[in-house]
Amino acid sequence: MISDDLFALETKISAELAQRPECFITHPAEVQVFEQISEGELNDFAHRHGWRVVRRLGGKQIQFYHDATE
């Protein structure tokens, strides 16, 4: 089940990736949403949308970008 917070971030990421090649999630409240799911769930979330995900700065920043292999 997708939470309201995760759905909101999905919408934000989709909109930003429609305009830019990458989307950085840096706001602590947004990063916390992704900290609540496992690494596998995060990768599955990204893969379902044709994205790649990378944790940066020790997990304080999460980067999404289009997966060129999709």
DSSP file (Angstrom, degrees, kcal/mol; ACC not computed):
  #  RESIDUE AA STRUCTURE BP1 BP2  ACC     N-H-->O    O-->H-N    N-H-->O    O-->H-N    TCO  KAPPA ALPHA  PHI   PSI    X-CA   Y-CA   Z-CA
    1    1 A M              0   0    0      0, 0.0     2,-0.5     0, 0.0     0, 0.0   0.000 360.0 360.0 360.0 132.6    0.0    0.0    0.0
    2    2 A I        -     0   0    0      4,-0.0     2,-0.1     1,-0.0     0, 0.0  -0.736 360.0-132.7 -89.9 130.1    1.4    3.4   -1.0
    3    3 A S     >  -     0   0    0     -2,-0.5     4,-2.6     1,-0.1     5,-0.2  -0.334  21.1-112.9 -76.1 162.1    1.2    6.1    1.7
    4    4 A D  H  > S+     0   0    0      1,-0.2     4,-2.3     2,-0.2     5,-0.1   0.889 119.1  51.8 -60.6 -39.0   -0.1    9.6    1.0
    5    5 A D  H  > S+     0   0    0      2,-0.2     4,-2.1     1,-0.2    -1,-0.2   0.912 110.8  46.5 -65.4 -42.3    3.4   10.9    1.7
    6    6 A L  H  > S+     0   0    0      2,-0.2     4,-2.4     1,-0.2    -2,-0.2   0.890 111.5  51.9 -67.6 -38.3    5.0    8.5   -0.8
    7    7 A F  H  X S+     0   0    0     -4,-2.6     4,-2.1     2,-0.2    -2,-0.2   0.909 109.0  50.7 -62.4 -42.1    2.3    9.2   -3.4
    8    8 A A  H  X S+     0   0    0     -4,-2.3     4,-2.2     1,-0.2    -2,-0.2   0.900 111.8  47.2 -62.8 -41.0    3.0   13.0   -3.0
    9    9 A L  H  X S+     0   0    0     -4,-2.1     4,-3.0     2,-0.2     5,-0.2   0.872 108.2  55.6 -69.2 -36.2    6.7   12.4   -3.5
   10   10 A E  H  X S+     0   0    0     -4,-2.4     4,-2.4     2,-0.2    -2,-0.2   0.920 109.8  46.8 -58.9 -44.0    6.0   10.2   -6.5
   11   11 A T  H  X S+     0   0    0     -4,-2.1     4,-2.2     2,-0.2    -2,-0.2   0.910 113.3  48.5 -64.5 -43.7    4.0   13.1   -8.0
   12   12 A K  H  X S+     0   0    0     -4,-2.2     4,-2.4     2,-0.2    -2,-0.2   0.926 112.8  47.3 -63.2 -45.9    6.8   15.5   -7.2
   13   13 A I  H  X S+     0   0    0     -4,-3.0     4,-2.9     2,-0.2     5,-0.2   0.926 111.8  50.6 -63.4 -45.4    9.5   13.3   -8.7
   14   14 A S  H  X S+     0   0    0     -4,-2.4     4,-1.2    -5,-0.2    -1,-0.2   0.918 112.0  47.5 -58.3 -45.1    7.5   12.6  -11.9
   15   15 A A  H  X S+     0   0    0     -4,-2.2     4,-0.6     1,-0.2    -1,-0.2   0.908 114.1  46.2 -64.5 -42.3    6.9   16.3  -12.4
   16   16 A E  H >X S+     0   0    0     -4,-2.4     4,-2.7     1,-0.2     3,-1.1   0.900 110.5  52.2 -70.1 -39.0   10.5   17.3  -11.8
   17   17 A L  H 3< S+     0   0    0     -4,-2.9    -1,-0.2     1,-0.3    -2,-0.2   0.717 101.5  61.9 -70.7 -18.3   11.9   14.5  -14.1
   18   18 A A  H 3< S+     0   0    0     -4,-1.2    -1,-0.3    -5,-0.2    -2,-0.2   0.728 117.5  29.9 -72.7 -21.4    9.6   15.7  -16.8
   19   19 A Q  H << S+     0   0    0     -3,-1.1    -2,-0.2    -4,-0.6    -1,-0.1   0.706 127.3  29.9-107.0 -28.3   11.5   19.0  -16.7
   20   20 A R  S  < S-     0   0    0     -4,-2.7    -1,-0.2    -5,-0.1     3,-0.0  -0.860  73.9-118.5-133.5 162.2   15.0   17.9  -15.6
   21   21 A P  S    S+     0   0    0      0, 0.0    45,-0.7     0, 0.0     2,-0.3   0.652  96.0  25.8 -77.3 -13.4   17.2   14.9  -16.0
   22   22 A E  E     -A   65   0A   0     -6,-0.2     2,-0.4    43,-0.2    43,-0.2  -0.982  61.1-150.7-148.4 158.5   17.4   14.4  -12.2
   23   23 A C  E     -A   64   0A   0     41,-2.8    41,-2.9    -2,-0.3     2,-0.5  -0.990  11.5-157.0-133.6 123.8   15.5   15.0   -9.0
   24   24 A F  E     -A   63   0A   0     -2,-0.4     2,-0.7    39,-0.2    39,-0.2  -0.883   2.9-157.3-103.1 128.1   17.1   15.5   -5.7
   25   25 A I  E     +A   62   0A   0     37,-3.4    37,-2.2    -2,-0.5    -2,-0.0  -0.919  34.4 144.5-101.3 112.8   15.2   14.8   -2.5
   26   26 A T        +     0   0    0     -2,-0.7    -1,-0.1    35,-0.2    37,-0.0   0.580  28.3 108.6-125.6 -19.4   16.9   16.8    0.3
   27   27 A H    >>  -     0   0    0      1,-0.1     4,-2.8     2,-0.1     3,-0.8  -0.461  69.8-131.4 -66.8 129.9   14.2   18.1    2.6
   28   28 A P  H 3> S+     0   0    0      0, 0.0     4,-2.2     0, 0.0    -1,-0.1   0.838 105.7  52.6 -52.8 -38.3   14.4   16.1    5.9
   29   29 A A  H 3> S+     0   0    0      2,-0.2     4,-1.0     1,-0.2    -2,-0.1   0.871 113.0  44.8 -67.0 -35.3   10.7   15.4    6.0
   30   30 A E  H <> S+     0   0    0     -3,-0.8     4,-1.2     2,-0.2     3,-0.4   0.903 112.2  50.5 -74.3 -42.0   10.8   14.0    2.4
   31   31 A V  H  X S+     0   0    0     -4,-2.8     4,-1.6     1,-0.2     3,-0.3   0.883 104.7  59.9 -61.0 -37.7   14.0   12.0    3.1
   32   32 A Q  H  X S+     0   0    0     -4,-2.2     4,-1.0    -5,-0.3    -1,-0.2   0.850  97.3  59.1 -60.8 -35.6   12.3   10.5    6.2
   33   33 A V  H >< S+     0   0    0     -4,-1.0     3,-0.5    -3,-0.4    -1,-0.2   0.921 109.3  43.9 -58.7 -43.4    9.5    9.1    4.0
   34   34 A F  H >< S+     0   0    0     -4,-1.2     3,-0.8    -3,-0.3    -1,-0.2   0.745 106.2  61.0 -76.0 -23.1   12.1    7.1    2.1
   35   35 A E  H 3< S+     0   0    0     -4,-1.6    -1,-0.2     1,-0.2    -2,-0.2   0.729  95.5  63.9 -71.3 -21.0   13.9    6.0    5.3
   36   36 A Q  T << S+     0   0    0     -4,-1.0     2,-0.3    -3,-0.5    -1,-0.2   0.583  98.0  63.6 -81.0 -10.2   10.7    4.3    6.4
   37   37 A I  S <  S-     0   0    0     -3,-0.8     5,-0.0    -4,-0.2     0, 0.0  -0.825  92.3-102.8-112.9 156.3   10.9    1.8    3.5
   38   38 A S     >  -     0   0    0     -2,-0.3     4,-2.3     1,-0.1     5,-0.2  -0.200  31.1-108.7 -71.3 165.2   13.6   -0.8    2.9
   39   39 A E  H  > S+     0   0    0      1,-0.2     4,-2.4     2,-0.2     5,-0.2   0.893 121.4  51.6 -60.2 -41.0   16.3   -0.4    0.3
   40   40 A G  H  > S+     0   0    0      2,-0.2     4,-2.5     1,-0.2    -1,-0.2   0.900 109.4  48.9 -63.6 -42.1   14.6   -3.1   -1.8
   41   41 A E  H  > S+     0   0    0      2,-0.2     4,-2.6     1,-0.2    -2,-0.2   0.878 110.6  51.6 -65.3 -37.5   11.2   -1.3   -1.6
   42   42 A L  H  X S+     0   0    0     -4,-2.3     4,-2.3     2,-0.2    -2,-0.2   0.922 111.3  46.7 -64.7 -44.2   12.9    1.9   -2.6
   43   43 A N  H  X S+     0   0    0     -4,-2.4     4,-2.8     2,-0.2    -2,-0.2   0.897 113.0  49.3 -65.0 -40.0   14.5    0.3   -5.6
   44   44 A D  H  X S+     0   0    0     -4,-2.5     4,-2.5     2,-0.2    -2,-0.2   0.912 109.2  53.0 -63.6 -42.7   11.2   -1.4   -6.6
   45   45 A F  H  X S+     0   0    0     -4,-2.6     4,-0.7     1,-0.2    -2,-0.2   0.936 113.9  42.5 -56.1 -48.9    9.5    2.0   -6.3
   46   46 A A  H ><>S+     0   0    0     -4,-2.3     5,-2.8     1,-0.2     3,-1.0   0.922 112.9  52.3 -65.9 -44.7   12.0    3.6   -8.6
   47   47 A H  H ><5S+     0   0    0     -4,-2.8     3,-1.5     1,-0.3    -1,-0.2   0.875 101.1  60.7 -62.2 -38.6   12.0    0.7  -11.1
   48   48 A R  H 3<5S+     0   0    0     -4,-2.5    -1,-0.3     1,-0.3    -2,-0.2   0.772 110.7  42.3 -59.1 -25.4    8.2    0.7  -11.4
   49   49 A H  T <<5S-     0   0    0     -3,-1.0    -1,-0.3    -4,-0.7    -2,-0.2   0.377 120.0-105.6-103.1   2.5    8.5    4.2  -12.8
   50   50 A G  T < 5S+     0   0    0     -3,-1.5    17,-2.7    -4,-0.4     2,-0.3   0.799  79.9 127.8  77.3  28.5   11.5    3.7  -15.0
   51   51 A W  E   < -B   66   0A   0     -5,-2.8     2,-0.3    15,-0.3    -1,-0.3  -0.727  52.1-141.0-113.1 162.4   13.8    5.6  -12.6
   52   52 A R  E     -B   65   0A   0     13,-3.3    13,-1.8    -2,-0.3     2,-0.4  -0.882  18.2-152.7-112.9 154.6   17.1    4.8  -10.9
   53   53 A V  E     -B   64   0A   0     -2,-0.3     2,-0.4    11,-0.2    11,-0.2  -0.991  12.5-178.3-132.8 139.5   17.7    5.9   -7.3
   54   54 A V  E     -B   63   0A   0      9,-2.3     9,-3.2    -2,-0.4     2,-0.5  -0.999  21.1-138.5-136.3 130.9   21.0    6.7   -5.6
   55   55 A R  E     -B   62   0A   0     -2,-0.4     2,-0.3     7,-0.2     7,-0.2  -0.774  28.3-170.9 -86.8 132.9   21.5    7.7   -1.9
   56   56 A R  E >>> +B   61   0A   0      5,-3.9     5,-1.7    -2,-0.5     3,-1.0  -0.819  55.4  21.0-121.5 160.5   24.0   10.5   -1.5
   57   57 A L  G >45S-     0   0    0     -2,-0.3     3,-1.1     1,-0.3    -1,-0.2   0.876 134.0 -50.7  51.9  46.9   25.7   12.1    1.4
   58   58 A G  G 345S-     0   0    0      1,-0.2    -1,-0.3    -3,-0.2    -2,-0.1   0.781 109.8 -50.8  66.1  27.0   25.1    9.2    3.8
   59   59 A G  G <45S+     0   0    0     -3,-1.0    -1,-0.2     2,-0.3    -2,-0.2   0.446 113.5 112.2  91.7   0.7   21.4    9.0    3.0
   60   60 A K  T <<5S+     0   0    0     -3,-1.1     2,-0.3    -4,-0.6    -3,-0.2   0.554  82.2  37.0 -82.6  -6.9   20.7   12.7    3.6
   61   61 A Q  E   < - B   0  56A   0     -5,-1.7    -5,-3.9   -30,-0.1     2,-0.5  -0.992  69.2-161.4-144.4 135.7   20.0   13.2   -0.1
   62   62 A I  E     -AB  25  55A   0    -37,-2.2   -37,-3.4    -2,-0.3     2,-0.5  -0.980   8.4-157.2-122.3 129.9   18.3   10.9   -2.5
   63   63 A Q  E     -AB  24  54A   0     -9,-3.2    -9,-2.3    -2,-0.5     2,-0.4  -0.903   6.6-170.8-110.8 131.2   18.7   11.3   -6.3
   64   64 A F  E     +AB  23  53A   0    -41,-2.9   -41,-2.8    -2,-0.5     2,-0.3  -0.941  13.9 161.4-114.8 141.8   16.2   10.0   -8.8
   65   65 A Y  E     -AB  22  52A   0    -13,-1.8   -13,-3.3    -2,-0.4   -43,-0.2  -0.977  46.1 -79.4-152.2 163.0   16.9   10.0  -12.5
   66   66 A H  E     - B   0  51A   0    -45,-0.7     2,-0.7    -2,-0.3   -15,-0.3  -0.386  43.2-125.4 -65.7 138.5   15.6    8.2  -15.6
   67   67 A D    >   -     0   0    0    -17,-2.7     3,-1.6     1,-0.2    -1,-0.1  -0.779  14.6-158.8 -87.5 113.0   16.9    4.7  -16.1
   68   68 A A  T 3  S+     0   0    0     -2,-0.7    -1,-0.2     1,-0.3    -2,-0.0   0.677  88.9  63.1 -67.5 -17.0   18.4    4.5  -19.6
   69   69 A T  T 3         0   0    0      1,-0.2    -1,-0.3    -3,-0.0    -2,-0.0   0.601 360.0 360.0 -83.5 -10.6   18.1    0.7  -19.6
   70   70 A E    <         0   0    0     -3,-1.6    -1,-0.2   -20,-0.2    -2,-0.2   0.453 360.0 360.0 -84.9 360.0   14.2    0.9  -19.4
